């Protein structure tokens, strides 16, 4: 437990307490690497689409609500989405990146698993079960909770209205974490037809104990007491770095010595004949 807010860059674990980063680039890159097209509007919202327009992602810092990420897959480019995943603005970027990386892998394989993949409940929970999360699978609601109680994933059984899911009023899967409060807690949702292997990819990242890097301003203050925080050690200088630093100090010392020399001493030195130029005897008449 940190005694004070760490200075500079540091590593945080678990990831679900780390908060979001100030850039979405890591989560966008897997899709861009597969030839997806990127454009943005005049408000700086970013939109990424597959060439055939069936996979669409919105990164919406200037959106109408707290949802920062919307990822939709369409069976018909001109029809409504078959499924929709959302991540709010406080969701750790690593979780979104895990989802988009798995989605990009599906796309690279050239098949429709991202569209019509299995939606079984057990596969989505499996990474959390293997990580030791407490998992209760009930007839209507299944819940998996982190050992510290500060993150969970839920699955709802029973019939849901597809349009209500797309509108955000219902969802089949949800994940959340962090202490209650602005920026410290986050929420993600997945509609019924979201393939469970994509949810499992997110769950794997959610349970990963590997520390993630953060700047101090990115770390939610309410989560600090519960998180493991380690300052990033300064880089070890190379021999070339040492030589450059030594030369720079030598130049700086010379400049300081010259700047602080007494003015009278400098004037005397300037008026004294140079030892390199011999004096000439007076010419006899």
Helices and strands as residue ranges (DSSP letters): E 10-13, G 15-17, H 25-32, E 37-40, E 46-49, E 55-59, E 67-73, E 83-88, H 93-109, H 113-116, H 121-130, E 134-137, E 141-145, E 151-156, H 162-166, E 173-177, E 186-190, H 196-207, E 212-214, G 216-218, G 221-226, E 228-231, H 239-259, H 263-271
